[in-house]
Amino acid sequence: AEAKENYLLLSVKDFGIGIPADMQPKIFDMFTSAKRSGTKGEKSFGLGLSIVKQFVTAHHGRVWVESEPGKGAIFFVELPWQ
């Protein structure tokens, strides 16, 4: 986590299979069709990231991902604070 002058930036990094660029805009949508099995075959219900987006948006923040296939992903949450 990083505290800036007027916002807090949280980041979570994984070393999984990564997310292709064409899937990244869709992964925050509820029940998205942008699903893939994880490194050990884990299945997704398509709810987790959409709930994160709803929570963050309700608090006037933003959420995004940076990723390359085969290199994992970094998820960011930015929330305003005083």
PyMOL commands that set and color helices and strands:
alter all, ss='L'
color gray80, all
select helices_A, chain A and resi 24-26+48-58
alter helices_A, ss='H'
color red, helices_A
select strands_A, chain A and resi 2-3+7-14+62-67+73-80
alter strands_A, ss='S'
color yellow, strands_A
deselect
rebuild
show_as cartoon
